[in-house]
Amino acid sequence: MSEGKLKAAVLGLNEHGRLLLETASNLEHFEITAVADKDGSLAEKVAAQYKCAGYDDYRQLISVMDSGLRGDDKRNSEDRENDNKNRNDIGCLLVAAGMHTCDEYVRMAMKKKINVLKLAPVARNFEEAAELVRLAEEQDVKFAIGNPQRFAQSYLALRQFLQEGKIEQVFLITAFCNAGDRKHPAWQTDPKLAGGGVLLHNCYQIIDQIILNFSVPEQIYSLNTNAAGDRQQRLYLTEDTA
């Protein structure tokens, strides 16, 4: 039954997008109405699996969400007013695609009063993130950032350990992230597309944990270096806006 569920669409079917789709479809709060990816065959395959519409055009997806979730234009003004008062019925867009492929469509969704959940990182730089927050406030829609790693068992255990007060005062936090044992998408070699490198795309979860458990630091100092052996590798993990 779809009654009372929030209609949602997933934009971007990379590994994280498929996991997000699987999670949302298993929750009783969501009804997945559509999926979209630049890879048309992948979108078609996933759409068939979840019995929903599939698109390889992000613009078309947003247009369909708008018409499908608001209903046709023949409804009277009272019905439309009720829809505006209860925007949870409008639905939401779950975004897993890289921001360089969908920034225009995320803004388009907000302007059509569609709530947006974006997997981390939120944007390519601070200015872009601030603009998205401003637009969401202006359009009176929800714009949230999803970080599934918050619920990893190791992070949950750390949070519980700290909440139990077993450590009175923290003087130094040292965090490491190994990003060299996995395949990274080619677009991360372009600073304009990626916005940042290992800090933004691979260390978000660690930084999020530090802020979640210890609050925002008063001062931040950064020392960056890239010891890659060849020039192409140095371009690959472009640093960094985080």
ChimeraX commands (.cxc) that place a marker at each C-alpha (Angstrom):
marker #1 position 0.00,0.00,0.00 radius 0.5
marker #1 position 1.25,3.47,-0.92 radius 0.5
marker #1 position -1.23,5.43,1.19 radius 0.5
marker #1 position 0.49,7.80,3.58 radius 0.5
marker #1 position 3.93,7.18,2.11 radius 0.5
marker #1 position 6.28,9.87,0.91 radius 0.5
marker #1 position 6.79,9.60,-2.83 radius 0.5
marker #1 position 10.47,9.73,-3.68 radius 0.5
marker #1 position 12.84,9.46,-6.61 radius 0.5
marker #1 position 16.54,8.57,-6.62 radius 0.5
marker #1 position 18.94,10.57,-8.77 radius 0.5
marker #1 position 22.23,8.78,-9.41 radius 0.5
marker #1 position 22.61,5.00,-9.32 radius 0.5
marker #1 position 26.26,4.63,-8.43 radius 0.5
marker #1 position 27.20,2.28,-5.59 radius 0.5
marker #1 position 26.04,4.74,-2.94 radius 0.5
marker #1 position 22.88,5.51,-4.89 radius 0.5
marker #1 position 21.88,1.87,-5.12 radius 0.5
marker #1 position 22.46,1.39,-1.41 radius 0.5
marker #1 position 20.38,4.49,-0.70 radius 0.5
marker #1 position 17.63,3.16,-2.96 radius 0.5
marker #1 position 17.67,-0.23,-1.25 radius 0.5
marker #1 position 17.46,1.37,2.19 radius 0.5
marker #1 position 14.65,3.76,1.24 radius 0.5
marker #1 position 12.63,1.01,-0.42 radius 0.5
marker #1 position 12.84,-1.10,2.74 radius 0.5
marker #1 position 11.45,1.71,4.90 radius 0.5
marker #1 position 7.70,1.97,5.32 radius 0.5
marker #1 position 7.84,5.76,4.92 radius 0.5
marker #1 position 8.84,5.83,1.23 radius 0.5
marker #1 position 7.28,4.90,-2.08 radius 0.5
marker #1 position 9.94,4.90,-4.81 radius 0.5
marker #1 position 8.32,6.34,-7.93 radius 0.5
marker #1 position 11.33,6.82,-10.21 radius 0.5
marker #1 position 15.09,6.43,-10.58 radius 0.5
marker #1 position 17.52,8.19,-12.90 radius 0.5
marker #1 position 21.09,7.75,-14.04 radius 0.5
marker #1 position 23.18,8.93,-16.98 radius 0.5
marker #1 position 23.64,5.26,-17.83 radius 0.5
marker #1 position 20.31,4.49,-19.48 radius 0.5
marker #1 position 20.70,0.71,-19.38 radius 0.5
marker #1 position 21.49,0.82,-15.66 radius 0.5
marker #1 position 18.49,3.06,-14.99 radius 0.5
marker #1 position 16.25,0.69,-16.95 radius 0.5
marker #1 position 17.56,-2.36,-15.10 radius 0.5
marker #1 position 17.16,-0.83,-11.64 radius 0.5
marker #1 position 13.72,0.58,-12.51 radius 0.5
marker #1 position 12.55,-2.90,-13.51 radius 0.5
marker #1 position 13.89,-4.32,-10.25 radius 0.5
marker #1 position 12.00,-1.78,-8.13 radius 0.5
marker #1 position 8.94,-1.59,-10.41 radius 0.5
marker #1 position 9.19,2.15,-10.97 radius 0.5
marker #1 position 9.95,4.55,-13.81 radius 0.5
marker #1 position 13.53,4.86,-15.06 radius 0.5
marker #1 position 15.17,7.86,-16.76 radius 0.5
marker #1 position 18.54,8.74,-18.24 radius 0.5
marker #1 position 17.62,12.45,-18.32 radius 0.5
marker #1 position 17.72,14.21,-14.95 radius 0.5
marker #1 position 15.65,17.14,-16.20 radius 0.5
marker #1 position 12.87,14.82,-17.28 radius 0.5
marker #1 position 12.90,13.13,-13.88 radius 0.5
marker #1 position 12.34,16.43,-12.06 radius 0.5
marker #1 position 9.53,17.34,-14.46 radius 0.5
marker #1 position 7.82,14.00,-13.89 radius 0.5
marker #1 position 8.14,14.31,-10.13 radius 0.5
marker #1 position 6.55,17.74,-10.28 radius 0.5
marker #1 position 3.54,16.67,-12.35 radius 0.5
marker #1 position 3.14,13.28,-10.71 radius 0.5
marker #1 position 3.30,14.46,-7.12 radius 0.5
marker #1 position 1.21,17.61,-7.47 radius 0.5
marker #1 position -1.54,16.08,-9.59 radius 0.5
marker #1 position -3.13,17.52,-12.72 radius 0.5
marker #1 position -3.93,21.18,-13.34 radius 0.5
marker #1 position -7.69,20.63,-13.25 radius 0.5
marker #1 position -7.92,20.48,-9.48 radius 0.5
marker #1 position -9.61,23.41,-7.79 radius 0.5
marker #1 position -7.79,26.12,-5.84 radius 0.5
marker #1 position -8.82,24.62,-2.48 radius 0.5
marker #1 position -7.08,21.33,-3.32 radius 0.5
marker #1 position -3.95,23.17,-4.37 radius 0.5
marker #1 position -3.99,25.22,-1.18 radius 0.5
marker #1 position -4.24,22.05,0.89 radius 0.5
marker #1 position -1.27,20.59,-1.01 radius 0.5
marker #1 position 0.81,23.66,-0.25 radius 0.5
marker #1 position -0.02,23.36,3.46 radius 0.5
marker #1 position 1.01,19.71,3.55 radius 0.5
marker #1 position 4.24,19.55,1.61 radius 0.5
marker #1 position 5.17,16.15,2.97 radius 0.5
marker #1 position 2.81,14.83,0.30 radius 0.5
marker #1 position 4.85,16.45,-2.45 radius 0.5
marker #1 position 7.68,13.99,-2.04 radius 0.5
marker #1 position 11.45,14.22,-2.07 radius 0.5
marker #1 position 14.47,13.74,-4.26 radius 0.5
marker #1 position 17.23,11.45,-2.97 radius 0.5
marker #1 position 20.49,12.52,-4.61 radius 0.5
marker #1 position 23.55,10.27,-4.85 radius 0.5
marker #1 position 25.03,11.64,-8.08 radius 0.5
marker #1 position 28.07,13.90,-8.04 radius 0.5
marker #1 position 27.08,17.55,-7.75 radius 0.5
marker #1 position 28.85,18.43,-11.01 radius 0.5
marker #1 position 26.28,16.32,-12.87 radius 0.5
marker #1 position 23.12,17.52,-11.15 radius 0.5
marker #1 position 23.51,20.92,-9.46 radius 0.5
marker #1 position 21.08,22.50,-11.92 radius 0.5
marker #1 position 18.47,19.83,-11.26 radius 0.5
marker #1 position 18.79,19.97,-7.49 radius 0.5
marker #1 position 18.01,23.69,-7.69 radius 0.5
marker #1 position 15.16,22.97,-10.10 radius 0.5
marker #1 position 13.67,20.49,-7.64 radius 0.5
marker #1 position 13.82,22.99,-4.80 radius 0.5
marker #1 position 12.11,25.64,-6.91 radius 0.5
marker #1 position 9.31,23.15,-7.53 radius 0.5
marker #1 position 8.90,22.66,-3.76 radius 0.5
marker #1 position 10.49,19.21,-3.72 radius 0.5
marker #1 position 12.45,18.29,-0.60 radius 0.5
marker #1 position 16.02,17.11,-1.21 radius 0.5
marker #1 position 18.27,14.63,0.60 radius 0.5
marker #1 position 21.84,14.77,-0.73 radius 0.5
marker #1 position 24.45,12.20,0.16 radius 0.5
marker #1 position 27.68,13.73,1.43 radius 0.5
marker #1 position 29.50,15.77,0.37 radius 0.5
marker #1 position 26.85,18.46,0.05 radius 0.5
marker #1 position 28.63,20.52,-2.61 radius 0.5
marker #1 position 31.95,21.24,-4.32 radius 0.5
marker #1 position 32.79,24.28,-2.23 radius 0.5
marker #1 position 31.47,26.40,0.61 radius 0.5
marker #1 position 29.86,28.98,-1.68 radius 0.5
marker #1 position 27.84,26.34,-3.52 radius 0.5
marker #1 position 26.73,24.75,-0.24 radius 0.5
marker #1 position 25.67,28.12,1.18 radius 0.5
marker #1 position 23.69,28.89,-1.98 radius 0.5
marker #1 position 21.80,25.59,-1.76 radius 0.5
marker #1 position 20.95,26.22,1.89 radius 0.5
marker #1 position 19.79,29.74,1.05 radius 0.5
marker #1 position 17.61,28.48,-1.81 radius 0.5
marker #1 position 16.02,25.80,0.37 radius 0.5
marker #1 position 15.15,28.40,3.01 radius 0.5
marker #1 position 13.79,30.75,0.35 radius 0.5
marker #1 position 11.60,28.00,-1.15 radius 0.5
marker #1 position 10.62,26.66,2.29 radius 0.5
marker #1 position 11.71,23.10,1.52 radius 0.5
marker #1 position 13.84,20.63,3.43 radius 0.5
marker #1 position 17.46,20.21,2.34 radius 0.5
marker #1 position 19.30,17.56,4.33 radius 0.5
marker #1 position 22.65,15.82,4.03 radius 0.5
marker #1 position 22.82,12.06,4.40 radius 0.5
marker #1 position 25.85,10.39,5.96 radius 0.5
marker #1 position 25.08,6.67,6.37 radius 0.5
marker #1 position 28.49,6.12,8.00 radius 0.5
marker #1 position 27.14,7.77,11.17 radius 0.5
marker #1 position 25.39,4.48,11.84 radius 0.5
marker #1 position 28.44,2.27,11.37 radius 0.5
marker #1 position 28.96,0.10,14.46 radius 0.5
marker #1 position 32.40,1.54,15.16 radius 0.5
marker #1 position 31.12,5.13,15.12 radius 0.5
marker #1 position 28.10,4.26,17.28 radius 0.5
marker #1 position 30.39,2.54,19.79 radius 0.5
marker #1 position 32.64,5.61,19.90 radius 0.5
marker #1 position 29.69,7.92,20.54 radius 0.5
marker #1 position 28.36,5.70,23.34 radius 0.5
marker #1 position 31.84,5.51,24.90 radius 0.5
marker #1 position 32.11,9.31,24.94 radius 0.5
marker #1 position 28.57,9.80,26.27 radius 0.5
marker #1 position 29.35,7.50,29.18 radius 0.5
marker #1 position 31.93,10.05,30.30 radius 0.5
marker #1 position 34.86,7.68,30.42 radius 0.5
marker #1 position 37.09,10.43,29.01 radius 0.5
marker #1 position 37.04,13.70,30.94 radius 0.5
marker #1 position 38.90,15.95,28.52 radius 0.5
marker #1 position 40.27,15.51,25.01 radius 0.5
marker #1 position 43.49,17.32,24.16 radius 0.5
marker #1 position 44.40,15.82,20.77 radius 0.5
marker #1 position 42.48,13.95,18.09 radius 0.5
marker #1 position 44.40,12.11,15.37 radius 0.5
marker #1 position 42.36,10.67,12.51 radius 0.5
marker #1 position 43.46,8.70,9.45 radius 0.5
marker #1 position 41.74,7.77,6.20 radius 0.5
marker #1 position 43.10,5.25,3.71 radius 0.5
marker #1 position 41.72,6.08,0.26 radius 0.5
marker #1 position 44.25,4.19,-1.82 radius 0.5
marker #1 position 42.70,0.72,-1.89 radius 0.5
marker #1 position 39.58,1.52,-3.89 radius 0.5
marker #1 position 38.74,2.72,-7.38 radius 0.5
marker #1 position 37.83,6.38,-7.65 radius 0.5
marker #1 position 35.69,7.90,-10.44 radius 0.5
marker #1 position 37.65,9.61,-13.22 radius 0.5
marker #1 position 35.96,12.99,-12.70 radius 0.5
marker #1 position 37.78,13.40,-9.38 radius 0.5
marker #1 position 40.93,14.19,-11.38 radius 0.5
marker #1 position 39.36,17.49,-12.48 radius 0.5
marker #1 position 39.46,20.14,-9.73 radius 0.5
marker #1 position 36.52,22.02,-11.27 radius 0.5
marker #1 position 34.31,18.94,-11.24 radius 0.5
marker #1 position 35.47,17.48,-7.94 radius 0.5
marker #1 position 35.80,20.69,-5.95 radius 0.5
marker #1 position 38.18,18.91,-3.61 radius 0.5
marker #1 position 39.99,15.68,-3.10 radius 0.5
marker #1 position 40.63,13.21,-0.35 radius 0.5
marker #1 position 39.39,15.46,2.46 radius 0.5
marker #1 position 36.10,16.30,0.77 radius 0.5
marker #1 position 35.27,12.95,-0.82 radius 0.5
marker #1 position 36.95,10.42,1.46 radius 0.5
marker #1 position 37.28,12.04,4.88 radius 0.5
marker #1 position 33.83,13.60,5.24 radius 0.5
marker #1 position 32.71,10.83,7.58 radius 0.5
marker #1 position 35.69,11.29,9.90 radius 0.5
marker #1 position 35.31,15.07,10.00 radius 0.5
marker #1 position 31.57,14.63,10.62 radius 0.5
marker #1 position 32.31,12.36,13.59 radius 0.5
marker #1 position 34.71,14.88,15.11 radius 0.5
marker #1 position 32.15,17.69,14.82 radius 0.5
marker #1 position 29.27,15.48,16.00 radius 0.5
marker #1 position 31.09,14.35,19.13 radius 0.5
marker #1 position 33.24,17.36,19.96 radius 0.5
marker #1 position 31.41,20.32,18.29 radius 0.5
marker #1 position 32.82,22.74,15.72 radius 0.5
marker #1 position 36.46,23.68,16.44 radius 0.5
marker #1 position 37.29,27.31,17.15 radius 0.5
marker #1 position 40.34,27.25,14.89 radius 0.5
marker #1 position 41.52,25.02,12.05 radius 0.5
marker #1 position 45.07,24.67,10.75 radius 0.5
marker #1 position 45.86,22.73,7.59 radius 0.5
marker #1 position 49.10,21.39,6.16 radius 0.5
marker #1 position 48.67,19.58,2.84 radius 0.5
marker #1 position 51.16,17.60,0.81 radius 0.5
marker #1 position 50.95,15.10,-2.03 radius 0.5
marker #1 position 53.77,12.60,-2.24 radius 0.5
marker #1 position 52.53,10.77,-5.35 radius 0.5
marker #1 position 55.32,9.64,-7.63 radius 0.5
marker #1 position 53.99,10.99,-10.91 radius 0.5
marker #1 position 52.19,14.15,-11.98 radius 0.5
marker #1 position 48.97,12.41,-13.03 radius 0.5
marker #1 position 48.53,10.89,-9.58 radius 0.5
marker #1 position 49.05,14.29,-8.02 radius 0.5
marker #1 position 46.18,15.64,-10.10 radius 0.5
marker #1 position 43.96,12.74,-9.12 radius 0.5
marker #1 position 43.27,13.58,-5.49 radius 0.5
marker #1 position 42.92,17.32,-5.99 radius 0.5
marker #1 position 43.08,19.27,-2.73 radius 0.5
marker #1 position 40.89,20.68,-1.30 radius 0.5
marker #1 position 37.89,22.76,-0.28 radius 0.5
marker #1 position 36.93,20.85,2.87 radius 0.5
marker link #1:1,2 radius 0.2
marker link #1:2,3 radius 0.2
marker link #1:3,4 radius 0.2
marker link #1:4,5 radius 0.2
marker link #1:5,6 radius 0.2
marker link #1:6,7 radius 0.2
marker link #1:7,8 radius 0.2
marker link #1:8,9 radius 0.2
marker link #1:9,10 radius 0.2
marker link #1:10,11 radius 0.2
marker link #1:11,12 radius 0.2
marker link #1:12,13 radius 0.2
marker link #1:13,14 radius 0.2
marker link #1:14,15 radius 0.2
marker link #1:15,16 radius 0.2
marker link #1:16,17 radius 0.2
marker link #1:17,18 radius 0.2
marker link #1:18,19 radius 0.2
marker link #1:19,20 radius 0.2
marker link #1:20,21 radius 0.2
marker link #1:21,22 radius 0.2
marker link #1:22,23 radius 0.2
marker link #1:23,24 radius 0.2
marker link #1:24,25 radius 0.2
marker link #1:25,26 radius 0.2
marker link #1:26,27 radius 0.2
marker link #1:27,28 radius 0.2
marker link #1:28,29 radius 0.2
marker link #1:29,30 radius 0.2
marker link #1:30,31 radius 0.2
marker link #1:31,32 radius 0.2
marker link #1:32,33 radius 0.2
marker link #1:33,34 radius 0.2
marker link #1:34,35 radius 0.2
marker link #1:35,36 radius 0.2
marker link #1:36,37 radius 0.2
marker link #1:37,38 radius 0.2
marker link #1:38,39 radius 0.2
marker link #1:39,40 radius 0.2
marker link #1:40,41 radius 0.2
marker link #1:41,42 radius 0.2
marker link #1:42,43 radius 0.2
marker link #1:43,44 radius 0.2
marker link #1:44,45 radius 0.2
marker link #1:45,46 radius 0.2
marker link #1:46,47 radius 0.2
marker link #1:47,48 radius 0.2
marker link #1:48,49 radius 0.2
marker link #1:49,50 radius 0.2
marker link #1:50,51 radius 0.2
marker link #1:51,52 radius 0.2
marker link #1:52,53 radius 0.2
marker link #1:53,54 radius 0.2
marker link #1:54,55 radius 0.2
marker link #1:55,56 radius 0.2
marker link #1:56,57 radius 0.2
marker link #1:57,58 radius 0.2
marker link #1:58,59 radius 0.2
marker link #1:59,60 radius 0.2
marker link #1:60,61 radius 0.2
marker link #1:61,62 radius 0.2
marker link #1:62,63 radius 0.2
marker link #1:63,64 radius 0.2
marker link #1:64,65 radius 0.2
marker link #1:65,66 radius 0.2
marker link #1:66,67 radius 0.2
marker link #1:67,68 radius 0.2
marker link #1:68,69 radius 0.2
marker link #1:69,70 radius 0.2
marker link #1:70,71 radius 0.2
marker link #1:71,72 radius 0.2
marker link #1:72,73 radius 0.2
marker link #1:73,74 radius 0.2
marker link #1:74,75 radius 0.2
marker link #1:75,76 radius 0.2
marker link #1:76,77 radius 0.2
marker link #1:77,78 radius 0.2
marker link #1:78,79 radius 0.2
marker link #1:79,80 radius 0.2
marker link #1:80,81 radius 0.2
marker link #1:81,82 radius 0.2
marker link #1:82,83 radius 0.2
marker link #1:83,84 radius 0.2
marker link #1:84,85 radius 0.2
marker link #1:85,86 radius 0.2
marker link #1:86,87 radius 0.2
marker link #1:87,88 radius 0.2
marker link #1:88,89 radius 0.2
marker link #1:89,90 radius 0.2
marker link #1:90,91 radius 0.2
marker link #1:91,92 radius 0.2
marker link #1:92,93 radius 0.2
marker link #1:93,94 radius 0.2
marker link #1:94,95 radius 0.2
marker link #1:95,96 radius 0.2
marker link #1:96,97 radius 0.2
marker link #1:97,98 radius 0.2
marker link #1:98,99 radius 0.2
marker link #1:99,100 radius 0.2
marker link #1:100,101 radius 0.2
marker link #1:101,102 radius 0.2
marker link #1:102,103 radius 0.2
marker link #1:103,104 radius 0.2
marker link #1:104,105 radius 0.2
marker link #1:105,106 radius 0.2
marker link #1:106,107 radius 0.2
marker link #1:107,108 radius 0.2
marker link #1:108,109 radius 0.2
marker link #1:109,110 radius 0.2
marker link #1:110,111 radius 0.2
marker link #1:111,112 radius 0.2
marker link #1:112,113 radius 0.2
marker link #1:113,114 radius 0.2
marker link #1:114,115 radius 0.2
marker link #1:115,116 radius 0.2
marker link #1:116,117 radius 0.2
marker link #1:117,118 radius 0.2
marker link #1:118,119 radius 0.2
marker link #1:119,120 radius 0.2
marker link #1:120,121 radius 0.2
marker link #1:121,122 radius 0.2
marker link #1:122,123 radius 0.2
marker link #1:123,124 radius 0.2
marker link #1:124,125 radius 0.2
marker link #1:125,126 radius 0.2
marker link #1:126,127 radius 0.2
marker link #1:127,128 radius 0.2
marker link #1:128,129 radius 0.2
marker link #1:129,130 radius 0.2
marker link #1:130,131 radius 0.2
marker link #1:131,132 radius 0.2
marker link #1:132,133 radius 0.2
marker link #1:133,134 radius 0.2
marker link #1:134,135 radius 0.2
marker link #1:135,136 radius 0.2
marker link #1:136,137 radius 0.2
marker link #1:137,138 radius 0.2
marker link #1:138,139 radius 0.2
marker link #1:139,140 radius 0.2
marker link #1:140,141 radius 0.2
marker link #1:141,142 radius 0.2
marker link #1:142,143 radius 0.2
marker link #1:143,144 radius 0.2
marker link #1:144,145 radius 0.2
marker link #1:145,146 radius 0.2
marker link #1:146,147 radius 0.2
marker link #1:147,148 radius 0.2
marker link #1:148,149 radius 0.2
marker link #1:149,150 radius 0.2
marker link #1:150,151 radius 0.2
marker link #1:151,152 radius 0.2
marker link #1:152,153 radius 0.2
marker link #1:153,154 radius 0.2
marker link #1:154,155 radius 0.2
marker link #1:155,156 radius 0.2
marker link #1:156,157 radius 0.2
marker link #1:157,158 radius 0.2
marker link #1:158,159 radius 0.2
marker link #1:159,160 radius 0.2
marker link #1:160,161 radius 0.2
marker link #1:161,162 radius 0.2
marker link #1:162,163 radius 0.2
marker link #1:163,164 radius 0.2
marker link #1:164,165 radius 0.2
marker link #1:165,166 radius 0.2
marker link #1:166,167 radius 0.2
marker link #1:167,168 radius 0.2
marker link #1:168,169 radius 0.2
marker link #1:169,170 radius 0.2
marker link #1:170,171 radius 0.2
marker link #1:171,172 radius 0.2
marker link #1:172,173 radius 0.2
marker link #1:173,174 radius 0.2
marker link #1:174,175 radius 0.2
marker link #1:175,176 radius 0.2
marker link #1:176,177 radius 0.2
marker link #1:177,178 radius 0.2
marker link #1:178,179 radius 0.2
marker link #1:179,180 radius 0.2
marker link #1:180,181 radius 0.2
marker link #1:181,182 radius 0.2
marker link #1:182,183 radius 0.2
marker link #1:183,184 radius 0.2
marker link #1:184,185 radius 0.2
marker link #1:185,186 radius 0.2
marker link #1:186,187 radius 0.2
marker link #1:187,188 radius 0.2
marker link #1:188,189 radius 0.2
marker link #1:189,190 radius 0.2
marker link #1:190,191 radius 0.2
marker link #1:191,192 radius 0.2
marker link #1:192,193 radius 0.2
marker link #1:193,194 radius 0.2
marker link #1:194,195 radius 0.2
marker link #1:195,196 radius 0.2
marker link #1:196,197 radius 0.2
marker link #1:197,198 radius 0.2
marker link #1:198,199 radius 0.2
marker link #1:199,200 radius 0.2
marker link #1:200,201 radius 0.2
marker link #1:201,202 radius 0.2
marker link #1:202,203 radius 0.2
marker link #1:203,204 radius 0.2
marker link #1:204,205 radius 0.2
marker link #1:205,206 radius 0.2
marker link #1:206,207 radius 0.2
marker link #1:207,208 radius 0.2
marker link #1:208,209 radius 0.2
marker link #1:209,210 radius 0.2
marker link #1:210,211 radius 0.2
marker link #1:211,212 radius 0.2
marker link #1:212,213 radius 0.2
marker link #1:213,214 radius 0.2
marker link #1:214,215 radius 0.2
marker link #1:215,216 radius 0.2
marker link #1:216,217 radius 0.2
marker link #1:217,218 radius 0.2
marker link #1:218,219 radius 0.2
marker link #1:219,220 radius 0.2
marker link #1:220,221 radius 0.2
marker link #1:221,222 radius 0.2
marker link #1:222,223 radius 0.2
marker link #1:223,224 radius 0.2
marker link #1:224,225 radius 0.2
marker link #1:225,226 radius 0.2
marker link #1:226,227 radius 0.2
marker link #1:227,228 radius 0.2
marker link #1:228,229 radius 0.2
marker link #1:229,230 radius 0.2
marker link #1:230,231 radius 0.2
marker link #1:231,232 radius 0.2
marker link #1:232,233 radius 0.2
marker link #1:233,234 radius 0.2
marker link #1:234,235 radius 0.2
marker link #1:235,236 radius 0.2
marker link #1:236,237 radius 0.2
marker link #1:237,238 radius 0.2
marker link #1:238,239 radius 0.2
marker link #1:239,240 radius 0.2
marker link #1:240,241 radius 0.2
marker link #1:241,242 radius 0.2
view
